[in-house]
Amino acid sequence: MATRYRFGVEEFERLFQGVKHLELLRGEIYEMSPMGPKHVGAVARLTHRLVEQFGQEAVVVVQSPLRLAPDSEPEPDLQVLKPPMERYSERLPEPQDVLLLIEVADTSLEHDRNKLALYAEAGIPEVWIVNLQEGLLEVYREPQGSRYRLRELVPPGEAKAPLAFPDRPIPWS
């Protein structure tokens, strides 16, 4: 008989410190799939655009952990956080810090969509999934329980403004 172990964030951080590409979701450890060139390119483009647009008013963090709950610490592709930057020198970002969270998904699309329940439960106000498979931006807003009430699909070439900066749309593709 196999024994299943569940981890809390403190144990996860202690045991797997320095190990890259792992996420803790509801006490279970997931190894993230390797990033291909489309994924890397999308993250790089979005990082540049986010820093350019919001870098003076927000902190943009790339592929870093987010402490959601005692048993969940995902590593989203991009986080747009409340300033100041110094706030994150002694602790990981938490849900109340997040203005916008972005997942770039190619082979990880199903996994990233499954994380939406965690993000909604934590009260993350807005999540974007850059769906590289279908060439769409999926925008999720208004968390309620374990889901988002609003889902919008944005086609390539169309810019989208985050809730935190409604007058400043950014191109996502």
Order of alpha helices (4+ residues) and beta strands (2+ residues): alpha-beta-beta-alpha-beta-beta-beta-alpha-alpha-beta-beta-beta-beta-beta
